[in-house]
Amino acid sequence: MRKRESRPTQILTSILAGGVAAFALSLLVLAAAAAGISSGVLSEQMAAASTVCAVALGGFGGGLLAALRAGSHMLPSALAAGALCALLWPLAGLLTGGHLELLVMLRTLCAGLAGSGLAGFLCPSPKKRRK
């Protein structure tokens, strides 16, 4: 028989799952934007804006997953998942041989926190309301 996870472990796993899901979702959105730019549907000047939008949408999806899995402490767990997603982007850039730019990292962090914060705020509360 497997023991039930303790509360901090459940919150931590929800943050990790939300951060990885946010990163994967933002990669998918960014791939779609890259396909749009290469086919000529979007202009090349939209590349920086598409990155910010991809991270915000990924942060929203990952924050929603983290908030729903955490059960309580929804907003902090959603924000932590968005911050994790924003920190995975520079790590992926370093692993592919790129360099770090402070302004790009700050934009990515703000977009990830905005998307995940919105998800944590809009997520329904598990507590029943009294009449």
Stockholm file with secondary structure:
# STOCKHOLM 1.0

chainA/1-131         MRKRESRPTQILTSILAGGVAAFALSLLVLAAAAAGISSGVLSEQMAAASTVCAVALGGFGGGLLAALRAGSHMLPSALAAGALCALLWPLAGLLTGGHLELLVMLRTLCAGLAGSGLAGFLCPSPKKRRK
#=GR chainA/1-131 SS CCCCCCHHHHHHHHHHHHHHHHHHHHHHHHHHHHHHHHHTSSCGGGHHHHHHHHHHHHHHHHHHHHHHHHCSSHHHHHHHHHHHHHHHHHHHHHHTTCCCCHHHHHHHHHHHHHHHHHHHHHSCCSSCCCC
#=GC SS_cons         CCCCCCHHHHHHHHHHHHHHHHHHHHHHHHHHHHHHHHHTSSCGGGHHHHHHHHHHHHHHHHHHHHHHHHCSSHHHHHHHHHHHHHHHHHHHHHHTTCCCCHHHHHHHHHHHHHHHHHHHHHSCCSSCCCC
//
